[in-house]
Amino acid sequence: MPLTCAVLLGTTSAATWTFGRVLLVAEGASASTSTIAWMAIGAGGAVAALTAGALDRLGPRAAWSLDLAGVSTATAGLALAAGSDVVGSVAVGAVLACALFGWSFVAATSALIAWGADVSPSRAGAATAAFFVALVVGQAIGSTALAAVAGGVGLPGAFWLAALTGPVAAAAPALGRLEDGQSKSSSASISSRVEPEA
């Protein structure tokens, strides 16, 4: 499940990483606005260090869901800000969305590392390496798909679609636990039907 989530994080985040500045400039933002917004991603990522303790207390799965909700909200927020007609709202909205994206993305990768250590303590290093490979694969898939989609619905529309993958990734831990519970329940049911040999 964490490996699948890493791919989904890559897919969802590909919109901002690959097309974020392109979207802002294409929708009329100045080059300086797009640059400041991009710097806000780094600032948001740095803030993630300050919230690491609180997220750690939530546990990796709950933290992951919160982080992906942030990535999804930031992706949609960037599309909303880029298309705004209100004077000054493009710059403010873009900076806020990018700051949220930076925090959410860094926090999500941290949650993945913690999740891997939780699932397989003896192979935490290998799990971390696999997650980042999966993340890059997800970004490649997302970038390619978004480029194709943007040709039909436009870049803002592609961002909105990318934002919709966030809730799927955010819900993945809960879905995984549900499947595990059903599997254990089925196993217990089958075991209870087995008659002990005389």
N, C-alpha and C positions, 0 to 999 in steps of 0.2 A: 504493500500500500504506500509506504513513503516514497518508493521509487516512482510510482505513478503520479504521486503528488508533485514530485520534482519536475516531471515532464509538464504537468499542468501549470506550475508556477512559471516555467519557461515560456509556455504558450501565452499565458495571460500577460506577462510582463514584456513580451516582445513588442507589443504596440508602442509602449512608451520608450523603451530602449532604442528601437530601430527607427520609429517614425515620429517620436515626440516633437522634436524641434522642427521637423518637416511640416507637421500639422500646424504648429503655431504660426510659422512664417507663411504657409499657404493660405491660412485664414486671416492674414493681415497683420499679425504681430510683428514688431520690429525685431531685427537681429539681436539687439541688446536685450530685449525682453526674453527672447528664447534662451539667450546665454545665461541670464540671471536665473531663469526657471531651472536650467540645467544645473546651475550651482546649488540650487535649493535641494536637488536630489542628494547631493553630497552632504549638505547640512542635515537633512532628514536622516540620512544613514548614520551620521555621527550621533544623533540623538538616541538612536536605537541602543547605544551602549548604556545610556542613562536609565532605560526602561527594562534592561535585561533581567534585573532581579525580580521585578514584578511579573514579567512574562514567565520566568523560571518557576515562580510559585504557582502559576496556572497549570503548568505541565505542558509538554511539547505539543500534544494534540489540540488542546484548547487554545494554546498560543498560536498554533498554525492556523486554526480557523479564524481567529481574530486578525492575524496578519494578512491572510488572503482576502478577507473582507476589505481591509485597507487598500490592498493592491487594486482590487476591483473598483472600489470607490474612487481612487485616485485616477484610474484610467478613464472612467466615465467623467470625472470632474475635469480632466484635461480637455476632453472633447467638448464639454459644456462651456468651459472658459474660452476655448479657441473660437467658438461660434457666437460668443456674446456680442451684442451690439451696444452694450452700456459702456460709456467712456471710462477707461481705467480698470474695468472689470477683467479684461483679458489678462493684463499683467498680474493683478492680484490673484485671480483665480488660478492662473498657470503656476505661479510660485507656490501657492498653498497646495495645489494638487501634486506638484512635483516633490514638495517636502514630505507630504504624506506617502507618496510612492517610495521615496528613498528610505523612510523609516520602515515601511511595511515590507519592502523587499529584503532589506538587511535582517530584519527581525524574522522573516520567514525562512531565510537560509539558516539562521541560527536555530530555529525550531526544528528544521530538518536534521541538522547535526545532532541535536539532543534526542530527537525521535529515533534516529538510527542507533544511538548508544543505548537507548531504552529497549529497543527491539532486539539488538544483538550486541551486548556489552563486550564480548570478546573480539568482535570484528568491527568496532566503531570506526576505525581508520579506513578500512575497505569500504564500508557503507558510505562514509562521507565522500570518498572519491567517486563512487558509483552515482551518488546523488548529483554531484556537480556535472558529471558527464550527461546524466539524464536532463539536467537543467539546460545545458547547451543544446541538446537534441530538441527539447521543447521549444527553445527560442528559435531554432532554425525552422521548425515546423510552423510555429506561429508567424514568423516573419514572411515565409513563403505564402502561407494561406492568406494573411492580411493583405499582401501586395495584390494577390489575385482578386480578393473580395473588394478592395478599394477601387478596382477598375470598374466595378458594377455599381456599388453603393456610395462611393466616395470615401475619402480618408476618415472624416468624422464618423460615418456609419460603421466603418471597420473598427474604430475604437470602441464604439458602443457594443459591437458584437464581441470584441475581445473582453470587455468588462463582464459579459455574461458568463464567461468561462470561470471567472473567479468564484462565484457561489458554488459551482460544482466542485472545485478544488477545496473550498472551505468546508464543504459538507462531507468530504471523503473520509475523515477519521470516524465520524458518526456512522456512516454507511458501512465502513469496515468493521466496526464493533458490532453493528447489527447483524452482519453476515456471520461474524465469528460466533455470536450468541446463538443464531439459528443453527449453525453447524454443530455446536456443542449440544444444543437441545436435541437435535436429530440423533446424534451419537448416543446420548443418554437414553433416548427413547428406544433405540435399537438394542442397546445393551440390556435394557429392562425386559425385553421380550425373549432374550436368550435363556432357555431353560438350563439350569445346571445339570451336568451329566450325573447320572446315578453312580 
